[in-house]
Amino acid sequence: AALRGGARSLGVATLQEGIELRQAGLTCPILLLGNLNKIQEFEACIQWELMPTLSSLREALLCEQIAKKCGLKISIHLKIDTGMTRLGCDLNEALALIQTICGFENIILQGVYSHLATADDHLSNVTKEQQQKFENLIKKLDQRKNNLCYHLANSAGTLIDHNLHYNMVRVGLALY
């Protein structure tokens, strides 16, 4: 239904959800929003052509190593912690990690995102602070990274403020 409604890609919370969509015949890009830690999880991601979310240098190195071993390139999104404190690389380390990832041969950085902690409270200063941190990061990226997909809005952010939309939104709970 989302694809028929105009979505060009999908996001899932877990690896198993992504695999189920592939098994159902969906071929669109599928972003895995959940955290992967094990070699087998990254191997499954590559096998099923899912885009993992990376949050650390360790995960990036592991992903690069596995993709290289398979002789494949894998598209990824990098999650930055701008205040949710649930997954995501430290904001102060983001530029260095992006530069490192862009230097890898088998990883293609497709997107950079963060997650809003309190977007459902439209008067929250936390959301404004997170958006400002995200904006500052985007501005610091050099010109060759401008083709990245930037996304910040979860369901609440999507519904409350179009300025949080960037290139993509992640509606989850709003679907229900």
Disulfide bonds with the S-S distance in Angstrom:
none
